[in-house]
């Protein structure tokens, strides 16, 4: 049983979002839909698609970093079990679904529900760590 697989899968997911973000920004810059000066402070006018994708990429360095720390803590505290691995994979699935919703539909309520489920997975992983440490 390994926590490395969901972590690695998620790292590649973040990488793909980063590439998509870069390609989208490049496209709008080449089309002159956004001034290059926009990228100095990220203020001013920019296409909504570019802003949404940029925010989504930034989101990958908030709760998802807690997920990575939690996975490493699960390993460090020798708390790896099927429950923890299952929660890790569910977290990854929620983040992929969150990406789809945010980038394609941007349904705020649905996004919030999926975000909340992912956050509960991280909390559940910490509960697992604590239970494993006490036993």
MOVEN-V155047 format. One line per field, one symbol per residue. ss: DSSP state (H for helix, E for strand, C for the rest). phi: phi as a letter, one per 20 degrees, with the letter a starting at -180 (. if undefined). burial: b if it has 24 or more other ideal C-beta (glycine too) atoms within 12 Angstrom, else e. Layout:
BEGIN
ss->???
phi->???
burial->???
END
This chain:
BEGIN
ss->CCCHHHHHHHHHHHHHHHHHHHHHHHHHHHCCCCCCCHHHHCCCCCCHHHHHHHHHHHHCCCHHHHHHHHHHHHHHCCCCCHHHHHHHHHHHHHHHHHHHHHHHHCCHHHHHHHHHHHHHHHHHHHHHHHHHHHC
phi->.cefffffgfgfffgffffffffffffffffmfbfffgffclcoebfggfffffffffffddggfffffffffgffeldfbfffffffffggfffffgfgffeedlefffgfffgffffffffffffggffffee
burial->eebeebbebbeebbeebeebbeebbeebeeeeebeeeeeeeeeeebeebbbbbbebbebbeebbeebbebbebbbebebbeeebbebbbbbbebbbbbbebbbeeeeeeebeebbebbbebbebbbebbeeeeee
END
